[in-house]
């Protein structure tokens, strides 16, 4: 009984390459190997099949009757491999790419770029997963994520997209009711809105001239959605730390005003994250390159 394993498929493809190339030396050049190694692999196939496939001489290779039969099937295998390679190296990137991010980034930065992405790569379709909590890319088979903050998972690749600091904003309505705060005590007495991911048990850590300043709001609402938080601030519900890039339109329209300009957070990093640097599909690589080139967070 002949035992065929996965390595046998590789040996069959090498055998067909030898015949199509006309010699072991020519096949070795095509396969980026050595003549002796190719000859050894054909001999290994003969041993597995328990037949002689080639009559070797110093000048030529001649197929045996058994070799003729095996070659017919081996050529089908190489044809399958060539077809697979052609599909995977299609000059036009195609297929589905899953991208996850929070609501804020989705609405403010990704949505305006979708038309341009579609025009550049019409054969790529996106599966957009919008969630304010980070998802497990590997477990949920997600191709890409845009995340805020440093990525500490060594199984993930993180590419820097943007960096900026949180600063304080309030609405004209709120400032008309409570006045513009000039001291930390007046600031703490204002109604506050806090993002759960950045507030520490109701406190806010900011910096003034690189010196830490801890703010203890007397009363505050909190939520886990940066996008909702922006709407709450614009509605006059309280003061909040926001990223300037995310509220450019609101500032230009006068619905948000920056206050206490000497206070700001530590730098915050926006990263494009994906599970592996190796064997990234062409469709995913195209989306990665697009997002890295687009300067998403600058107007």
Secondary structure, DSSP 4 states (H G I P E B T S, - for coil): -----HHHHHHHHHHHHHHHHSSHHHHHHHTTS-HHHHHHHHHHHHHHHTS--EEE-SS-EEE-HHHHHHHHHHHHHHHHHHHHHHHHT-SS--EEEEEEE-HHHIIIIIGGGHHHHHHH-TTEEEEEEE-SS---TTTTT--EEEEES----TTSEEEEEEEEEEEEEE-HHHHHHH----SHHHHHHS-EEEETTT-BTTEEEEEETTEEEEEE-SSEEEES-HHHHHHHHHTTS-BEEEEGGGGHHHHHHTS-EE--TT-B--EEEEEEEES-SSS--HHHHHHHHHHHHTTTT--
